[in-house]
Amino acid sequence: MRARLIEHCARRYSEDRASLRVIAAETGRSQTAVRRALAQARVPLRGPGAPQIEESEPG
C-alpha cells in the first residue's frame, strides 16, 4: 500500500505538476505524508509559489 502511495505521489508531482496540497486532498493524506513519500521516491521538491515570469520591455 505504501509503495502505491509513493508511486502515485511521485508521478502526480513530477509528470502532472500537481501541488502537494492537491495530491494530499486526492489521497486523503496530509501534506507532510505526501512530502515524505516524495522524499522516499527521491523526487526533488519545487520552490514555493508560482514560477517567475520574465517581463519583456514595452515597445
Buried (B, 14 or more C-beta within 10 A) or exposed (E): EEEEBBEBBBBBBBEEEBEBEBBBEEBEBEBEBBBBBBEBBEBEEEEEEEEEEEEEEEE
